[in-house]
């Protein structure tokens, strides 16, 4: 799993490199990641958007600016929500 910034108010979580080799497995990983992120109830998250091999996590800009480093907040929420 790779986590990278997506603009100034989101993170992109890549759960697989290639969709074509095992589409069912990749879809299951993407959906499991989406559900785990939603269940983690990370403060400031306004949308969890799945795609082919990634899940984007969007945050309210005001939450990001008032609660300290937003990427650390997300990563802390991620580690509490799933492995």
Secondary structure, DSSP 8 states (H G I E B T S, - for coil): -EEEE-TTSEEEEE--S-SSS-HHHHHHHHHHHHHHHHHHT-TTEEEEEE-SSEEEEEE-HHHHHHSS-HHHHHHHHHHHH--
